[in-house]
Amino acid sequence: MVEIIEGGVTTPQGFKAAGVHSGVKYRALDLGLLYSEVPASAFVGYTSNAVKAAPVQVMMKENSEKLSAVVVNSGNANALTGRRGIEDAQAMKQAVAAELDVGPAAVGVMSTGLIGRFMDMHKVRYGISRAARELNSGREADGLLAEAIMTTDTIKKECAVRVRLADGTLVYVGAISKGSGMISPHLKVLHGTTLTLVTTDATLSPAFREAWQGILDDTMNMVSVDGDQSTNDTCILLANGLAKSKPADKDPAFVEALELVMTKIAKTIAIDGEGATKLIEVQVTGAETKDDARLAVKQIINSPLVKSAIFGSDPNYGRIMMALGNSGCKFNLDEVHLTIKGGDMEVPILDSGAPVFQEERSVEVVRMAMDNKEVIIAVDLGIGKESATGWGCDLTYDYVRINAEYAS
């Protein structure tokens, strides 16, 4: 059984972390470092945006399948920075490699912040040197790293679990993430930003990449704050094997633990969307294919009209059906069922494509269900057995304000 525990990325054996102020930001922590005492098998998902930031380009071309460290800076995305950006990302890897006595190919690099600004490498090198000296394990170290990678985030995003594998080994999984705006990841393993670091002391073989892609598709790739995919999205899973388990690639308990961690991180990103006041969960069932279910979920979550309606607790369910119709998924309107859930309320809206009620008093019940911090939209397409779930947030006045002033 998977058990959620207090912890973060240094909860699994052999991981250390640090977060420091380098000066890229005026006062806040802005540079973090994660280190594994032994080289860890790395499973990485990168943005599918054709405009990729320098760190993403460098990692995709230069990194090995084993990583000893990952350096992350906030305050500057190092995106749209040309050749100089590539050289700066390489310099960050080289600086960490020199501090930790590892090869540059064993160092991952991630950046987040403003696009189109050159890195101040004097400050970054200072931060890397300081972070390398301050590496530690425990909750304080977890918190410093989590804080150092934040941009417009308002809360730290971290999670840890423990689980006993089929061979009897007790292993741990920990994670931190950042993401608040420009959030609609489409991470591919072989291919405002979400940056995610996941650690485990379980043993994983290279064959786990396929399973990792499936987990990303069901968790991180089902989050959307605003439908805009970042230039910098990166998600790294590090498995250092220090628990001495047998390969856990196909161990159901490990897969369940990792899925739980990634789902919790995904939901936390959604609820901390820029300006968000509500978490929206969309559950689509009865689809003909998994791809159809995912299409429907993402279209509903991304609809500005649906998001605005949830913000205002406006029971205009026609907007949900409009988004479903625009998704491109297959369905028969005469078989569709729609339900809105909020708090302890579960209100059926459509049954076989027709409204369950039209009375004004009944409409107010829908409004009451929507007037909760977490709102669930459940759609049964009625033509198959496939399903998908995704998470987003409402669209508020503050989202516009934050993004109208982001670079100023």
N, C-alpha and C positions, 0 to 999 in steps of 0.2 A: 504493500500500500504506500502511495506517495504521501509524504508528510511535509506540509509547508512549515518552514522554520524562519526564525529571525536570522537574516544573513544577506550576503551579497556576493560579489565576484571572488572574494578571497575565502569564502566558506569552504570550497573544495580544497583538498590538500595541495600544497606546493605553489599556491598563487599569492602574489603580493601586489599592492597597488599604492599609488600616491596621487595627490592632486595639489597643485601649487599655483601661485600667482606669478606669471612671467612678465606681465606688463602689456600684453596684447590688449587686454581689457584694462580699463582705468583702475579698478580696485578688485573686482571679483576674481575668484580662481578661474584659470583659463587654460591650464595644461595638465593632462593626466597621463599616467603611465601604468600599464598592467604588465606583470612579469611572471613567467612560469619558471620554477627552479630547474625543470628539465624541459627540453623541447616538446612542444605539444602539437598533436595533429590538428591542423587548421581546416575548418570547413567554412567557406566564405560566400556570402551572397552580396552581389553588387547591384547598384542601380541599373535599370535597363534604359534610362534616359540616354539619348544619343549624345547629349552634351554632358560629358563626364568630367568631374573635377580632377585636378592633378593627382591628388592622393589615390583616387580610384584607378586612374590610368597606370600609375606607378605600381600599385599592388598587383593589378591584373597581369602586368608584364614581367615583374621582377621578383615576386615573392615565391618562396618554396612552399612545399606542402606541410612543413613543420615551422611553427613560430615560437619564439622564446619571449617576445614582447610585442606590445602594441602601444604606440604613442598617439594621443588624441589632443587636438587643440580646439578651443572654441573662440569665437570672436572674429574669425576669418576663415572662410570656406576654401580658400585657395582654389577657386574655380574661375574660369575664363581669365587665366593669368599666363597663358602661353608657355613658351619654353622656360621662362624664369620660374613659373609655378612648378613645372616638372622638376627642375633642379632643386627647388626649395623642399619639395616632398622627399626627394632623394637625400637631401642634406639632413632632414629630420631623422630618417632611417639610419644614416651613417653616424649621426651624433649619439643616438641611443645605442647603436652597436658598439661604439667605442666605450661608452660608459659601462656597459654590461658585459663586455668582452664576448660578443656573439657576432655572427656575420650579418651584414645588412639585409640579406635575403630572408633572415629569420625575424625581421622586425616589420610589423604592420604599421600603417599610418592612416589616420582618419582626421578630417577637419570639418568644422561647421561654423557658420557665421555669415558675414557679409560676402557677397559674390563680387568679383572684379577688383579686389584689393590685393596688392602684393604683401607677402609675409614680411614681418620685421624679424629676420633670422637672428639678429643679435639677441633679441629678447627671447626668442624661441629656444635658442641654444642654452641660454642661461636657465630657462625653465626646465629643460631636459636634464641638465646637470644637477639641478636642485632636486628634481623628482627622483632621479636615480638614487640619490643619497637618502631620500626619505621613504623609500619603499618599505611597506610593512603589511601585515595581515591583521584582520579584525574589523570591527564595525566602524571604527574611526577612519581607517584607510578606505573602506568601501565608500563611506560617505563623502570623503574628500574627492575621490575619483568621480563619483556620481555628480557632485556639484561642479567639478571642473569642466564637464562636457556640456553643461546646460547653456541654452541661449535664451529664448523667450519662455522656456519651461518654468512653471511655477512650483512644481513638486519634483522630488527625486523619484526616479523610476528604477526600482530594484526588486529582486525576488530571489529566494533560495528554497530549495527542497532537498529532502533526503529520501532515498528509496533503497530497498534491498533487492538485489538482482537474483535471477534464478540460481546462480552458483553460490548464493549466500553472502556475497560481498555487499557491504553498505557503501553506497556512493552518494556523492553530493552534486547538485547542479546549482549554479548561481548566475545571476544576470544583472546587468544595468543597461539602461537605454536613455536616450534623449530624443525628443521630438515633440513639437507643438504646432508648427505651421509648415507649409509646403509638404504635406504628408499625404501620400498615396503610393506607398512603396510597391515596386514590382521587382523584387530581388531575385536574381538568377545566380545559382551556384557557379555555373561555368560561364558565365557571361560577364531653408528651414528643413529639414533633413532628419532622417532617423539613423542614428548611430547606435548599434547594439553590440555589447560584448557578453558572451555566454561562456562560462567555464565549467568544467567537470573533471573529476579525478577518475572517471571511468575510462576504460580502454575502448577506442573505436578504430576500425579499419578504414582504409580509403573508400571501401564500398558503401560507407554510410552516407556518402554525398547524395545519393538518390533519395534516401529517406529524409535527409536534411531539407532537400528541395520541397518534398511533400509537406513537411512541417511548416516551412516558411509560407507555402501557398495557402495553408489553412489558418495561419495566425498573422504574422506580420504583413503579408500581402493582402489581408482582408481588413486592414485598417485604412481609413481615409478621413482626414480632417477637412481637406479642401479640394481633393481631386488632382492636385499638382504634385507630380513626382520630382523629387529633388535630384540635383546633379551629384550629390554626395552620398546618397543612401548606401550604407554598408552594415552588414551583420556578420560577426565573426564568432564561431564556436571553437573553443580551444579545449582539447581533451588530452590531458597529460599522463593518464594511466597510472597515477601514483596509488590508486586504491588497489592495484594489482588484480583487477577483475579479469575474467575472460572477456573477449570482445563482446560488447553490449549492443552491437549493431541491430540485432533482431530481437533483443530482449524486450518483451512487451512492457515490463515495469519501467525500464529506462525510457522507452519511447513515450510512455504516458507521462513520466516526470518532465521530460523536455517539452512536450506539448503543453503541459500545465504552466510551466514557467513562461513559455513564449505567449500563451494566451493571456496570462496575467499582465505581461509587459505590454502586449498589444492593446488591451483594454485601458491600461493606465495612460498610454499615449493618447488614446481617443478622448478620454475624459479631461486630459490636460491640453486639448486643442486650444489654439489661441482664442481667447475670449469666451470659451465654452462654459455653459452652465448646466448642460445635460449630456449624459451618455446615451447614444442611440445604438441599440443592438438590433440587427436585422437577421431574422431566421427564415431561410427559404427551404421548404421541403417539397417533396413530390415532383422534383424536376426530372427530366428525361436523362440528363447528363450532369456530371459534376461541374463542367464548364458553364452550362446554362444556369445552374444554381448560383455560381460565383458571379456571373454577369448580372443577374437580377439583384443580388445583394449590393454589388458595387454601384449599380445605377441608382438604386434607392438611396443609399448612403450619400452619394455625391450630389444628389439633386439639391440645388439651392432652395427650391420651393419647399421640398420636404423638410430640409433643415430649418428653414425659417418658420414653417408651421409648428415644428416641435418646439422651437424657442418660444413662440407665442401661445403654445397649448391650443392651437387652432385646429379643430376637428375636421379639417378639409382632407378627407381620405382620398379624394380624387387625385390629389397630387402624388400620392403613393402609387396609385394605379397608372397614372400618366408615366411615372418613372419606370415602372415595370414594363409598360408597353414600349418604351423607348430602348429597353435593354438589349433587344435582339434575341432573348431566350425564347424557347418554345413553350407555349402554354395554350390551354383552351379556356377562354374567359368563363364559359359556363361551368367549369370545374374549380375555379379559383375560390379560395377561402382566405379572408383577411381578418386578423385579430390584433388589437392593440392592448399591450400590457403595461401597467405602471403601478408600483407599490404592490398592494395586495389585490389589485383590480385586474380582471381579464375580460375585455369587452369584444365580443364578436361584431365585426363590421359588415363583411360581405359573406354570403353563403351561396355557393354556386353562381358567383358573379352578380348577385343581386343584393341590395341593402337589407340588412336584418331589421332595421327600424328607420323611421324618418321623423318621429316625433321630436319636438324641440327639447323636451326633458331628457330623452334618451341621448341626444347629441351632447348634452351637458355631462353625461356620464363619461363619454369619450374624452371630453376636455379634462375631466378630473383625472382620468388615467394618464393623460399626457402631461399633467401638471406634477410630475415627479422628477427626481434627479436622474433616474434611469428609466428609459422608455424602450420597450421591446415591440418591434413590428414583426409579426409572424405571418408569412405568406405561404400557403400550401397551393402549389400549381396543379396538383391533382392528376399528373400524367406519368409519373415515374417514381423511382425510389431514391434518387440522389438528393443531397442536401448540402447546404453551406451556411455558415454564420459569419457575420462581419460586424465591425464596430466603427462608429463615427461620433460626431457631436453636432450640436445645434449651431446655427449661424447667427451670430449676435452683432450688435452695434460695435462691441469692442474688437471683434475680428477685423472689421474695416478700419477702425482707429489704429490698431497695432500695425497693420500692414501698410497703411497710408503714411506712417511715420517711421518705418523700419530702418531706413538708411540715414535718417536725419536725427 
